[in-house]
Amino acid sequence: MHATGGTHMNAGEDVRLAGVARVLGAWWRALAALAALGALVGFLLSFVLSPGQQASSKVVLHGQLDKNQLLTQTQIATSLAVLDPVATALGGTGVELRDRVSAEVLDGNVLRITGTGPTAEEARALTDQVANGYVRFSAQVVAQTKDAAEAAVAQRREAAQRNLDDLKAQMAQAQRAEEPDRALLGRLGTAIAAAEAEISRLDQQAARESSELSIPGEAEVLERAIPEGAAQPSPLVLVLGGAVVFALLGAGALVWRATRPSPLTDPDEVAAALGAPVLAALAVEERPEPELLREEGRFHRWLQHLKSPEAAPAALDPRSAGETTRYRRLLARLGSADGRPIRLLLVLVDDDRAAHRAAEELAVTAAEHGAVAVVTDDIWDADQYTSAIGEHDRITVVTAEEQERSGTAAAEPIQLRITHVAPARPTVPDCAAADSVLVLVEEGSRTAAELIDIGGACVDAGHPVTGAALVSVVRPPAPEEPPGGEAVQERDDELVVGSS
């Protein structure tokens, strides 16, 4: 059981890896171009981000120091107490030098100080001055510590000497007594001997400390600054990094594009996803969109252009004779036996502007048979359709709430109930039974999963899909091109054949 599962998992991974390799192999020229672009960007950034040249100097620390003490020395080397005098000599501030100076501990109590500058000479000069400044500062700290220790020893010796003098005075006074107290004399003798021993010990300590060549904390320059080349990130690192980052981003984008669900363009695939046939291929005129909708659809249109980067839409008049005939035939297939639809439910996706315009054209075409009631979900949709359709004596636009309250739309012989659904979680509202249910969708705008969800939402609401219509956006013909010409008639013949 485990072996079989592992075999299936490995096979799946092999398939995915093969697909990734195939995508990268097909787009290697684009990836190479992206890598070259990234290298160029990295080269340009090197003029801004590269810190320049660097140099390092080594300083040896005398005495036995533990790790915490060594870490303290690295912090001292990059502190303002050391950098401020150096910055004053160079004409700057210690805060500015903090980003250009670093320190680290090497083996053997050796401290390496590294400085960066625009040129190798400036980096070397900065490093030398910081190393010398650190040594001077350490010497000052050691001298102050040594002076403080010597002063403490001197104070203790002075106190011991005063104590010895007092004991000797007491001894002399006790000896001059008529009857000397031998016990007292013994105690005073013992105390005088102890005081003299303490003074002798303090003298030896002072002599030993003064004779020592060095004490812990003293520093000495072991090696003057040596240029080490370009500081990190160097121009070469930025160039290589830019090439690698751009190539990886491009590869990731290509793999994501290849593995993500692609919108369906084949009518047979659309029909299989919806569970209903594609009844017509409609065309609507390209129209400027409101700013908000244009912003929302910009990314989607860009992806569509990547998928099929063809030129601008073909020039075609949606109100031409051929296109009007197509709308009439669609209504005839959805209506009663005499060609007049009675109750038609149109299902559209919220952000599908092409489908919205196709619904408007259907309403105008249906008005040729008689009065039409367009029923929308809310007042905002009603205002949009009223504004788009314009003044029409046979079309009445009302909301579903108004229809239920007044029953005006129910009296019209033709009812177009238009409902909008969300592409992510489509929900068809409860409404009266319809003779036909038509899904209007822009060609190549929805994936199979989205269409399956839309079809399922219709079934859940008790309105199984009768059919679908694929809508394409076309450019209006130029003013000098007569609408309904030979080219338009040829495309109309092709569409009629494709929808039959």
N, C-alpha and C positions, 0 to 999 in steps of 0.2 A: 504493500500500500504506500509506504513512504517512498519507495523507489519510483513507483509510477508517478506520484505527485511531483517528485523532484524532476522527472523527465519532462513532464508537461510544463513545469515552470521554466526549465532551461530552454525548452523549445520556444516558449513565448518570448523569453528574453532574447533568443537568437533572432526571432522574427522582428522584434522591435529594433535591435541593433542593426539588422540588415536594412530596415527601413531608414534608419538614421544615416547609415553609410550611403545609401542610395541618394538620399536628399543632398547630403554634403558633396557627393560626387557630381551631382548634376549642377550644383551651384558653386563649384570651386573657384571659378573665375570671379564671381561676385565676392566670395570670401577673401580672395587675394586682393581685390580692389579695396575692400574694407580694411584689410590689414595694412595696406599701403597708406590709406587715409588715416588710420590710427597712428601709424609711425610718423606721419607728417604732423598730426596734432600733438603727439608727444614731443617732437622736435621743437615745435613752436612754444609748447609749454615749458621747455627747458630754459628758455630765456626768462621765464617768470618764476618758476618753481625751483630750479637748480640753485643750491646755495653757493656754488662756485668751487674753489679749491680748499683743501684742508691740509693741516700739518699737525704733528703731535710731538710732545716732549715728555720725558720721563723724569720723575722725582722719586728719590729713595727716602723712606721714612725710617728713622732710627728707633731702636727700642723694641720691646715686645708688645705688640698691639693685637687685640682680638678683632673679630669680624665687625662688631659694632663700632669699635674705635676707627677701624679703617673706613667704614661707611661714613662715619662722621667727617673724616678727612676729605672724602670726595665732595660732601656737601659744603665744607668750608672752602674748597678750591673754586666752587662755582657760586659762592655767596657774594652779596654786594660788598661785604667788607674787603674782599679781594678785587672784585671787578670795578668798583667805583674809582679807585685810584688809577687803574689801567685805562678806564674810559675817559677820565679827565685828561690823561696824557694823549689819548688818541682823538679827543674832541667829540665825545659822546656821553652816553649815560650807561650805568651798569645794567639797567633793565634791558637796554638794547643788546648788550653783549651776552645776556643769558641764553638767547637762542643760538648763539654762535660758538659757545664754549661748553664742553662736556668733560667729565672726568670719570675714570674707572680704575679699579684696583687690579693689578697684575700679581703674579706670584712673587714671593720674596719681598713683601712690603714695598712694592713699587707702584707708584701712582702715575697713570698716563693721562695727560691733559691734552685735549684735542681742540683746535680752533679752526674756524672756517672764515674765508674771505673771498672777495672777488678775484684776486690773483693769488698765486702761490707765495709771492713775497709778502703780501699783506697777511695771509694766513700764518706764515712763519713768524712774522713780527708779533702778531697778536698772541700766538701761543707762547713765544718766549717771554713776553711781558706778563702774561698771566702766570706762567710757571715761576718767574722771579717774584712776582707779587705774592704768590702763595708762600714761597719760601720766606720772604720778608715777614709776612703776617705770622707764619708759624714761629719764626725766630722771636718775634715780639711776644707772642703768647708764651713761649717757653721761658723767655727772659723774665716775664712778669711772674710766671709760676715759680721760677727759681728764686727770684727776689723775695717773693712771699714766703717761700719755704725757709730761706735763710733768715728772714726777719722773725719768723716763728721760733726758729732754733735759738736766735739771739735773745728773744724775749724769755724763753724758758731758761737759758743759761743765766740771764740776769736775775731772774727770780730765784734760781738755785743758789746763786752767789749771795744774794741778800739773806736767804735762809741760813747759809753757812756762817755768814758774819754774825747773825743773831745768836746762833748756837755757840760760837766761840766767845761772844760777850757773856753769855750765861755761864759758860764754863769758867771764865776768869773770875766772875763774881762769886761763884760757888767755891772756888779754891781760896778766895780771900777770907772766907768765913772763919770764925774762931774754932768752930768744930765742923769741919767739912762733912757734908752728907755723902758718904761713899756710894750709896745707891743712886743718888741723883747724878753724881759725877759719872757713874758707869753709863747711865742712860744717855747723858749728854755726849759722852764719848762715842757711843754707838751712832747717835743721830749725826754727829759731825762726820763720821766715817762714811755714812750713807750719802750725805750731801756732797762730800768730795767725790765720791764715785759717780754720782749723777752729773756733776760738772765735767768730770773726765769723759763720760760717755757722750755728752753733748759736744764737747770739743772734737772728739773723734768723728762724730757724725758730720759736723761742719767741715772738717778737713777732708773727709771722704767725698762729700758732695761737690766741694770746690775742685777736687782733683779729677772728677769724672770728665771724660772728653765729650760725652753726649748723654742726654737723658731722653726717655720716651717722649715722642712728639716732635723732635727736631727733624727738619727736612733739608734735603740737599739736592740740587739739580744733578741728575745722573746723566742725562742726555739732552742736548739742546734740540730745538724744534727741527724736525725733518719733514719736508713736503711729502705728502702721500698721494697726490693726484686729486681727481675730482671728488667732491663730497657727495654723499648719497642724499637724495636720488640724483645720480649723475645723468647727463644727457643721454648716454647709451641706455641706461635703465628706463628712462622715460620713453625713449623711442621704442624699445622692445616691449615695454609694458603697454603703450598705446596700441601697438600692432596686435598684441595678444588679446587685449580687452575688446577691441573693435571686432576682431575675428570671432571671439567667443560670443559676443552679443549678436553678431550676424548669424552665427550658427544656431544659437538658441532661438532667434526669431524665425529662422527657416524651419527648424524642427517643430516649433510650436505651430507655425502655419500649416505644415504638412500633416500634423497629427490632430489638429482641431477639426471638429465637424464642419464640412463645407456645405454651403447653401445648395439646394437642389435646383437644377435647371431643366432636367429632362422631364417632360410631362408624364411619362410612365412612372418615374420615381415619385413625383408629386402625388399622382393618383394612388400609388401603393401606400404612401404615408398617410394620406387622408382617408383611405378606404372608399374613395368615390372617384369617378372619372373626371378628367379635365375636359370641360365642355367647350371652352373657347380660349383664344389668345387675343386679348384686347390691347389697345394702345391708347395712351393718354398723352396730352401735350405737356412738354416740360414747362414748369411754372415756377417763378421765384417763391421760395418758402419763407415763412416768418422767421425772424432772427433766432428765436429760441429753438424752433424745430430744426433750423439749419445747423445750429451748433450741435444738437443731439445727434443728427444724422451724419455729421462730417466724418467721424471715425469709421462708421459703417460703410460709407461710400468709398473711403480710402481703401478699406479692405477689399471691397468689390473691385476696385480698379487694379489692385495687386493680383487678384485672382484672374481677371480677364481684362488686361489693359488695352482694350480696343479704343478706337477714336470716339469722337462725340456721337451721341445717338443719331440715328438716321432721320433725315428730314421727312416728315409725314404729317398730314393734317388729320387729327382724330375726328374731326367733323366731316371728313370727306365721305363720298358715297359708299366707298368700300368699308370704312370703319363703322359707319352708321348701320350698314347692313349686318355687320358682325354683332353689334349690340342687339339688333332686332331678332336675329336668329337665336341668340342666347336667351332672350326673354321668351321667345316662342317655345324653346325646349323646357323652360321652367314653368310655363303657364299652363292654362287649360287647353282643351282640344282646339279651340278656335284661335289660339295664339295669344290670348290675353292673360297675363299672370294675375292671380287673385291676391294671395298673401305670400310674400317672398321675404325670407329672413336672410339678410346679408351679414356675414361675419368678417370683420376686418381687424387687423392688428393695429394697435394704437399709433405706432410710429411709421406706418406704411402709407406715405402720402400718395403714392401712385394708386393704391387701392381706394383711397378716399376719393380721388378724382374720377376713378372708374365708377364708383357708386353714384357720383353726381351725373355722369354721362348716362348711366342706366336710368336714373330718374327722369332725365330730359327725354330719353328715347321712349320710356314707358308712357310719358305724357302724350305721345302721338296717338295712343289708343283711348285716352280718356283722362279723367281726373286722377291724380296720384297723391296719396298721403305718405309722406316720408316721416317715419317715427324714429326718434333718436333716444339715446339713453338719458341725456340731461340737456339743460338749457344751453350749455356751452356748445355742445355738438350741434344743437338746433340752429344757433346763431351762425356757426361756421358754414353749415350747409345752405342756410338762407342767403348768406353773403356770397357763397360760391355759385349757387344756381342763379341768383338774381331774381328779378320780378318775373313770375310766370303764372299766368292765370289758371293753369291746370294743376299746379303743384302746391301742396300745403305741407309745411314743415311744422311738426309738433313734437313734444316730448312724450315719452311713454306715460308719464304721470298725467299729462293733460289729456291723453287719449282715454285713460281709464276714468278720469273725472268727468269729461264732457261727452265722450263717445263720438266726437266729430270725425276722427279719422276712420272709424269703423264704417261710416256711411260711404266712403270713397270706394269705387270699384277696384282700385289697384292700391295695395298697401306694400310699401317697402319698409320693413323693420330693420334698421341698421344698428348693429351692436358692435362695440369696440372691445377687444380683449387684450390683455397684457401678454407680451411674448413669453415671459418667464413662467407665469402661472395663469394660463387663460381660464376665464370663467364666463360662461354664457348665462345671462340672467334668465329668470323664468319669464316666459311671455306666452301669448296665445299660440295655438298650433298654427304652423305655416304649411302651405302647400309644397314649398320647396325651400331648401337651405343651400345657399351658395357661399362659398369661401372665396373671397377676393384676395389675392396675394401677388405682390410684385415678383416678377420672374427673377430667380436667383437671389432672393433675399432671405429665405428661411431654410433652416436645416431640417433634416428628417425628424429629429426629436421634437422640434417646435411644431411641425405640421401634425405629428402624431398627437401631441398634447392638445392642439386645437380641435382635431377631429374627436378626441375623447371628451373634451369639454362640451362639444355639441351633443354627443350621445348622452352624457350625464344630464344635460338639460332637457332631454326628451326630443331633441331635434337632430336626427341622423343626417349627415351631410348628403345632399343630393348630387352635388358636383362642385367643381372649382373652376375658376377663371384665372389664367396667368396674365398679369398686366405688365406691359413694357412702356417705358417713357421714351417719347420721340420728340425731336425738335420741330417746331412749326416751320413750314416752308418759307423760303425767302420771298419777299414781296413780288419779285419778278417771276417766280415759279407759279404757274397756275395750279391751284389745288385740284386734285383728282386727275392728274396727268397720267402719262403712260407708266412711269415708274411706280406711282401709287397703285395703279390698277394691277400691275404685276405682283406687288407685295400682297394686295388684297386677295388675289387668286391663290397665292401660296398659303395665306392664313386660312382661307376657306377650306382648302384641301387638308391642312394640318388639323383643323378642328372637327372635321367631319368624321 
